[in-house]
Amino acid sequence: MTKVSGSFTTGIEKTADLSPPAIECQWEVDFDGEPDLEKVLLGYYRKHYEDGLQRVITEQARAFAVPLASMQREIDALRKARAVVDTQTDADAALAALDHFNGVYKKSLAV
């Protein structure tokens, strides 16, 4: 029996506020069979498997950019709405802005 293994790391694009961890991939393949066939398979996997796997994982990691960008837009909108509340100098206007903010963002931000 022969084993081939490898590992690689693929990063995920960060946004202004979101920093997802990198994807760490470790792989291992076991071969059972004739020694000559194992040599051929071993050479093939060493040459092609990790490159192909890394291409697929990297492409999937790029797909994370869509939901991360959406979340970043929501964070930016929340900051902008909160800035309206924080910059009010008139007490009545501040309360009205806070009521509007609480109407738009009904869920508590406390974790």
MODELLER restraints for C-alpha pairs under 7 A, 6 or more apart:
rsr = mdl.restraints
at = mdl.atoms
rsr.add(forms.Gaussian(group=physical.xy_distance, feature=features.Distance(at['CA:1:A'], at['CA:30:A']), mean=6.79, stdev=0.5))
rsr.add(forms.Gaussian(group=physical.xy_distance, feature=features.Distance(at['CA:1:A'], at['CA:31:A']), mean=5.48, stdev=0.5))
rsr.add(forms.Gaussian(group=physical.xy_distance, feature=features.Distance(at['CA:1:A'], at['CA:32:A']), mean=4.84, stdev=0.5))
rsr.add(forms.Gaussian(group=physical.xy_distance, feature=features.Distance(at['CA:2:A'], at['CA:30:A']), mean=5.72, stdev=0.5))
rsr.add(forms.Gaussian(group=physical.xy_distance, feature=features.Distance(at['CA:2:A'], at['CA:31:A']), mean=5.10, stdev=0.5))
rsr.add(forms.Gaussian(group=physical.xy_distance, feature=features.Distance(at['CA:2:A'], at['CA:32:A']), mean=6.86, stdev=0.5))
rsr.add(forms.Gaussian(group=physical.xy_distance, feature=features.Distance(at['CA:2:A'], at['CA:38:A']), mean=6.97, stdev=0.5))
rsr.add(forms.Gaussian(group=physical.xy_distance, feature=features.Distance(at['CA:3:A'], at['CA:28:A']), mean=6.85, stdev=0.5))
rsr.add(forms.Gaussian(group=physical.xy_distance, feature=features.Distance(at['CA:3:A'], at['CA:29:A']), mean=5.58, stdev=0.5))
rsr.add(forms.Gaussian(group=physical.xy_distance, feature=features.Distance(at['CA:3:A'], at['CA:30:A']), mean=4.50, stdev=0.5))
rsr.add(forms.Gaussian(group=physical.xy_distance, feature=features.Distance(at['CA:3:A'], at['CA:31:A']), mean=6.27, stdev=0.5))
rsr.add(forms.Gaussian(group=physical.xy_distance, feature=features.Distance(at['CA:4:A'], at['CA:28:A']), mean=5.60, stdev=0.5))
rsr.add(forms.Gaussian(group=physical.xy_distance, feature=features.Distance(at['CA:4:A'], at['CA:29:A']), mean=5.21, stdev=0.5))
rsr.add(forms.Gaussian(group=physical.xy_distance, feature=features.Distance(at['CA:4:A'], at['CA:30:A']), mean=6.59, stdev=0.5))
rsr.add(forms.Gaussian(group=physical.xy_distance, feature=features.Distance(at['CA:4:A'], at['CA:42:A']), mean=6.77, stdev=0.5))
rsr.add(forms.Gaussian(group=physical.xy_distance, feature=features.Distance(at['CA:5:A'], at['CA:27:A']), mean=5.43, stdev=0.5))
rsr.add(forms.Gaussian(group=physical.xy_distance, feature=features.Distance(at['CA:5:A'], at['CA:28:A']), mean=4.05, stdev=0.5))
rsr.add(forms.Gaussian(group=physical.xy_distance, feature=features.Distance(at['CA:5:A'], at['CA:29:A']), mean=6.22, stdev=0.5))
rsr.add(forms.Gaussian(group=physical.xy_distance, feature=features.Distance(at['CA:6:A'], at['CA:26:A']), mean=5.87, stdev=0.5))
rsr.add(forms.Gaussian(group=physical.xy_distance, feature=features.Distance(at['CA:6:A'], at['CA:27:A']), mean=5.47, stdev=0.5))
rsr.add(forms.Gaussian(group=physical.xy_distance, feature=features.Distance(at['CA:6:A'], at['CA:28:A']), mean=6.56, stdev=0.5))
rsr.add(forms.Gaussian(group=physical.xy_distance, feature=features.Distance(at['CA:7:A'], at['CA:25:A']), mean=5.43, stdev=0.5))
rsr.add(forms.Gaussian(group=physical.xy_distance, feature=features.Distance(at['CA:7:A'], at['CA:26:A']), mean=4.20, stdev=0.5))
rsr.add(forms.Gaussian(group=physical.xy_distance, feature=features.Distance(at['CA:7:A'], at['CA:27:A']), mean=6.12, stdev=0.5))
rsr.add(forms.Gaussian(group=physical.xy_distance, feature=features.Distance(at['CA:8:A'], at['CA:24:A']), mean=6.08, stdev=0.5))
rsr.add(forms.Gaussian(group=physical.xy_distance, feature=features.Distance(at['CA:8:A'], at['CA:25:A']), mean=5.44, stdev=0.5))
rsr.add(forms.Gaussian(group=physical.xy_distance, feature=features.Distance(at['CA:8:A'], at['CA:26:A']), mean=6.68, stdev=0.5))
rsr.add(forms.Gaussian(group=physical.xy_distance, feature=features.Distance(at['CA:9:A'], at['CA:22:A']), mean=6.50, stdev=0.5))
rsr.add(forms.Gaussian(group=physical.xy_distance, feature=features.Distance(at['CA:9:A'], at['CA:23:A']), mean=5.58, stdev=0.5))
rsr.add(forms.Gaussian(group=physical.xy_distance, feature=features.Distance(at['CA:9:A'], at['CA:24:A']), mean=4.46, stdev=0.5))
rsr.add(forms.Gaussian(group=physical.xy_distance, feature=features.Distance(at['CA:9:A'], at['CA:25:A']), mean=6.09, stdev=0.5))
rsr.add(forms.Gaussian(group=physical.xy_distance, feature=features.Distance(at['CA:10:A'], at['CA:22:A']), mean=5.64, stdev=0.5))
rsr.add(forms.Gaussian(group=physical.xy_distance, feature=features.Distance(at['CA:10:A'], at['CA:23:A']), mean=5.13, stdev=0.5))
rsr.add(forms.Gaussian(group=physical.xy_distance, feature=features.Distance(at['CA:10:A'], at['CA:24:A']), mean=6.51, stdev=0.5))
rsr.add(forms.Gaussian(group=physical.xy_distance, feature=features.Distance(at['CA:10:A'], at['CA:58:A']), mean=6.09, stdev=0.5))
rsr.add(forms.Gaussian(group=physical.xy_distance, feature=features.Distance(at['CA:11:A'], at['CA:22:A']), mean=4.32, stdev=0.5))
rsr.add(forms.Gaussian(group=physical.xy_distance, feature=features.Distance(at['CA:11:A'], at['CA:23:A']), mean=6.15, stdev=0.5))
rsr.add(forms.Gaussian(group=physical.xy_distance, feature=features.Distance(at['CA:12:A'], at['CA:20:A']), mean=6.39, stdev=0.5))
rsr.add(forms.Gaussian(group=physical.xy_distance, feature=features.Distance(at['CA:12:A'], at['CA:21:A']), mean=6.98, stdev=0.5))
rsr.add(forms.Gaussian(group=physical.xy_distance, feature=features.Distance(at['CA:12:A'], at['CA:22:A']), mean=5.79, stdev=0.5))
rsr.add(forms.Gaussian(group=physical.xy_distance, feature=features.Distance(at['CA:12:A'], at['CA:61:A']), mean=5.61, stdev=0.5))
rsr.add(forms.Gaussian(group=physical.xy_distance, feature=features.Distance(at['CA:12:A'], at['CA:62:A']), mean=6.71, stdev=0.5))
rsr.add(forms.Gaussian(group=physical.xy_distance, feature=features.Distance(at['CA:13:A'], at['CA:65:A']), mean=6.38, stdev=0.5))
rsr.add(forms.Gaussian(group=physical.xy_distance, feature=features.Distance(at['CA:14:A'], at['CA:20:A']), mean=6.61, stdev=0.5))
rsr.add(forms.Gaussian(group=physical.xy_distance, feature=features.Distance(at['CA:15:A'], at['CA:72:A']), mean=6.81, stdev=0.5))
rsr.add(forms.Gaussian(group=physical.xy_distance, feature=features.Distance(at['CA:17:A'], at['CA:72:A']), mean=6.97, stdev=0.5))
rsr.add(forms.Gaussian(group=physical.xy_distance, feature=features.Distance(at['CA:31:A'], at['CA:38:A']), mean=6.29, stdev=0.5))
rsr.add(forms.Gaussian(group=physical.xy_distance, feature=features.Distance(at['CA:81:A'], at['CA:101:A']), mean=6.55, stdev=0.5))
rsr.add(forms.Gaussian(group=physical.xy_distance, feature=features.Distance(at['CA:84:A'], at['CA:97:A']), mean=6.88, stdev=0.5))
rsr.add(forms.Gaussian(group=physical.xy_distance, feature=features.Distance(at['CA:85:A'], at['CA:94:A']), mean=5.64, stdev=0.5))
rsr.add(forms.Gaussian(group=physical.xy_distance, feature=features.Distance(at['CA:85:A'], at['CA:97:A']), mean=5.26, stdev=0.5))
rsr.add(forms.Gaussian(group=physical.xy_distance, feature=features.Distance(at['CA:85:A'], at['CA:98:A']), mean=5.71, stdev=0.5))
rsr.add(forms.Gaussian(group=physical.xy_distance, feature=features.Distance(at['CA:88:A'], at['CA:94:A']), mean=5.13, stdev=0.5))
